[in-house]
């Protein structure tokens, strides 16, 4: 545990960073961007206290036959879809400009989702997990984040080729079946998978695992259920404020492109960026995804300080460094090919009613299986 003086200093830094980001967002994009920054801060706080990552939940289901983490993700999806599907169908009637992430899915997206699933197990975190763990003081995850950013921008150099490969057009379940029909179908499939996880867990252990209860709301830890509810609130608030689902990894690509451009790499000539020259020219604080990413880290830092757990360490072995770099590069590259990560493509896709979100889940989980086997071979747990 950290001392109270250190805790106070870390809290001061986290709140100062939060205020600075929100102020810069307001200056560059007005109240909408500033509000998005505050939502990101709540996300980081909740993600840290609930330890709500997708990586460990998938891995524990495979290695231990414990499915509480996987089922918590499904609760999150169902809660968001219950609001997002009606918003997508009827939002315009209420004067709201709401749009979903409905994308095609083909060879490149399948490969990208597989790469991301593999990378998240090697790197030790997903898109949201990398941010909140890095913000919470993990030095190893800072390495993963740097490689994540590098992989993201490298992928944008090759998107012309990847986009030329065969793909199935985007399909919206909300458009096909209406909000109620899409919700029934989505909730039903998730319930069946959850039931399967319950059967496997009881077969392996005789009973379901007793999960952690919520401790202090400010100091944590939180139960996974509370984490799912809070992250659902973040996702719904993002829909209402930004008019679209929550995303993470496009911000990494933008950061990487700006860094590369600053040292003379002509990223503006790459096909991916030809249509986004404005983003390259504007401040990162004018980009809603970047703003939320920054405040997620600040929120996680505040949560770690309040929990007395903010204690970065520079002691990382060679395998830890190598897998962090490999995992980050795979996640960054894969996320660009697959239209996002576990947040933008998996969560964002499914709560948009998009079929591509389900494909991402399938191929991402397959990559995670391979990554889990490699972790065990390397004795990483």
N, C-alpha and C positions, 0 to 999 in steps of 0.2 A: 504494500500500500504506500502511496506517496504521502509526504507530509502536508499539513494543512497550508503551509506557505507556498509550497510548490503547486498544490491544487488551486490556490487562489490566483497564482500567476498564470497557470494554464487557462483557467476560466477567463481571466482578463484578456489573454491573447485571443481565445476563441470568440468572445463577444466583440472584441475590437475588430477582428477579421470579418465577423458577420455584419456588423454595422457598416464597415467600409465597403463590402461587396454590395449590400443593399443600397447604400448611397450611390455607388457608382452605377448600379443598375437603374436607379431612378433617374440619374443624370443622363444616361444613354438611351433609355427606353420608356421612362415614365413609371407610373404607379403599377402597371401590369407586370413589368419586369421586376420591380421591387417586391411585389407580392409573391412572385415566383421564387425569389430568393428566400423569403421567409418560409415558404412551403418546403424548400430544400433543407433549411435548417431543422425543421420538424422531422423531416425524413431521416436525416443523419442521426438525430437524437434517438428516434425510435429504432432505427436499424441497429444501432450500437447496443442499446439496453436490452433489446430482444434477441440480439445475436442473429438477426433475421437474414440469413444468406441462403442462396439456392444451392450452393456447392455442397455443403455438408449434408443438407437434407437428401440430396440425390445419392451421395456417397454412402450414407448410413443405411439407406434403403437397400443398397446393393451388398454392402459388406456385413451389416449387422441384422438386416431384416427389421429395422426400426423405421417406421414410416411417419412419425409425428411431424417431422419437418416438411415432408412432401405434402401431407394433408393440410398443414398450415398454409402452404402456398395455394392450395386449391380453395381454402376458405377466402383467402385474399382475392383470388380471381372471381369467385362467385359474388362476393360483396361488391366489387367494382362493376362487374357486368350487370348487376341488378340496377345500377344507376346509369352506366354508360350506354347500354343498349337503348333504353328509352330516350336518352339525350340525343343519340345518333339519329333515331327515327323522328323524334318530335321536337328537337331543339330549335329548328328553324321556325316552327310555329310559335315558339316562345321568344323569338328574337335572339336566339343564341347561335353563334357560329361555331358549330362543333363538327370536327372531322376525325375520322379514325385512321389507323395505320392499316391499310389494305393493300398488300403488295403481291406481285407474282412470286412463284416459287419454282425454281428449276435446279439445274445442275450446280450453278454457282452458289445458290442459297443453301442447298443441301450440304455442299462441301463446307461452306462457311459456318453453318450451325454445328456440324461435326467438329470442325476445328475449334470452335468456341467451347464446346463441351469438353473436349480434350484439354484445352488450355486452362479452363477454370479449375480443373483438378490439379494440374501441375502448378499453376500460379497460386492456388489456395484461396481463390475468391472469384466471384462473378463480376458483372459490371458494378452493381450497387455494393457488393461485398468488398471489392477493391477500394472503393471510395471511403466507406465507413471504417474499414479496418486501418487504412492508411491514416485517416483523420484521427483515429483512436490511438495512434502512436506506434504502429507496426512499421519498423524500418524495412523489413523484407517486402512488405506490401508496397512501399514506396518504389522499390525496384520493379515490382510487377507493374505498377502504374506507369512508370517511365517507359517500360517495354510495350505496354498496352498502347500508349500514345504513339510510339514509333511504328508499331504494327499497323495502327489505324491509318497513318498518313502514307505509309508504303503501299497499302492496298489501294488508296485513291489513285495512285499512278497507273494501276492496271485495270481500272474499272471498265474501260472501253472494251477490253477483251472479255471480261467476265459477263458483262451485260449482253454480249452477242450470243451467248450460249442459250440453248432451248429452255423455255420456262412455261409453266402453266399460268394463265392470267389470274390476277387477283380475284378472289371470290368473297363476297360479304354475306354471312349468314343472316345479318339483319335485313339486308336487301332481299334476300331469297325467302326468308320465313317470317319477317317482322320481328320486332323486339321480343315479344313474348315467346314466339317459336324458337328464336335463336337462343334465348335464355334457357328454355326448357332443355334444348339439345345440349348446350354447353354444360349446364349443371348436371344433367344426366350422365354424360360421359365422364365428367370429373368424379361424380359419385361412384360410378362403377370402378374407376381406377383406385379411388380411395378404399372402396370395399375390398378390392383385391389386395391392397397393402395391409389391411386389417387381418385378412385371412392369412397372409404370409407371416405377419408378425406373431399372430397367436399360434400358428403352427410351429414357429421357431422357438418361441419363448413361453407359450402357455397363456400369456396375458399381454395386454398393451402396456407399454412403458408409462410409468407415472411421470408426467412432465413437470417442469419447473413452475412454481407459482410466482405470481408477481410480488416483488418486494416493494421498495419505495418507488414511487412514480418518478422522483427526481434522481435518485441514486441507483435505481435498478436493483437486481435484474428484473426484466419483465418476462412474463409468460409468452410463448410463441403465439397464443391466441390474441393477446393484447397487441403484440407486434403486428399480426395480420390485420387487425382492425385499424390500427393507426396508419399502417402503410396503405391500406385501402382508402383511408381518408385523404392521404397525400395524393394518391392516384386520381381520385375523384376531383379534388381541389385543382389539380393540374388540368384536367379536362375543362373545368369551369373557367379557370383563369386564362389558360393559353389556348383553349379550343381544340386541344389534341391530347393524346396520351403522353404519359411521362416517358422521356427518353434520356439516355446517358452518353452513348458512345460517339454520337456525331460531334459532341463537344471535344472529345479526345482528338478526333481527326482534324478539327479546326485548330486546336492548340498545336498539334504537330505541324500542320501546314504553315502556320504563322512562324513557328520556330525555323522551319526549313527555309521559308522565304526570306527570313532575316539574315541568313548566311548565304544567300544567292541561289538557292534552288528554285527554278522557274515553275513553281507549283501552279501558278495562274494559267499556264499553258496546258495543263492536264485536263482531260475531258471532264472529269468529276468536278473541277473547280471553275470551269468556264462559265457555268451557270450560277456560280456562287461567288462571283468576284466581290460583291458587296460585303459578304461575310468576311472575306479576307482583308478588306480595307477598313471595316469598322472595328471598334474596340470589342474585345471578347465579352465585355460587360454589356454589350448590346445583343448578345446571344443568350436566349433564355436557358438553353440546355447547359451552357457553360456556367451561368450564374447559379443555377440549381446545383451543379456539381461542386462548385466552390463552397456553397453554404452547407451541403451535405457533409463535407469534410469538417467544416467549422462546428456544425451541430454534433457530430460524432466526437470531436475533441472536447466539447463541453461535457458531453455525457461521460466520457472516460475520466475527465477530471473529477466530476461529481461522484463517480464510482470509486475514485481513488486508485485508478488503474492506468493512468497515463504515464508510462515509463518506457520510452524508446530504448532499444538496445542495438548496438552496432555489431554484436557477436552473431554473425551469420556464416554457416559453413558453406563450402564450395557447392555442394549439391543444392543447398537452399538458394544460393544465388543463381545457379544455372537453371533450376526449374522455375524460379521466379521470372527470369528473362524469357525462357522458352514459353512459359504459360502466357505471359503478357503479350508477346509477339503473336502467338496463335489466336488469342482472344481479340486483339486489335484487328488483325487481318480478317479473321473470320467474321467479326461483327459487321464490317463493311460489306462483305459478300452477302450476308444473310439479313440485311436491313436492320441490324441492331443486335442487342444482347438479350439477356434474360429479362430485362426490363422493357426495352423498346420493341423487341421482336416477339418474345414469348408472352409476357404479361400484356404488353401494349397491343400485340396482334390479336390475342384471344379476346381481350375486353373490347376490341374494335369489331368483333364478330368475323375476323378474317381467318380464312382457312390456313393461310401461311403460318399463323401462330402455332397451329397444331402440328404442322410439318416441322417447324423449328423445334418444337418440344421433342418430337420423335428423333430427329437427327442429332440434336444437342444431347439428348440422353444417351444415344449410342456413342457419341464421342466421349461423354463422361464415363461410360463403362470402360473404355480403353484407358482413359486417364487414371481411373481408379486402380486398374491392374498395374499400370506403370508405377503409381505411387507405392503400391504394396511391394513391387519388385525392388524399389529403391529404399524400402523400409521407412516410408514417410508417414505411415499410418493410414 
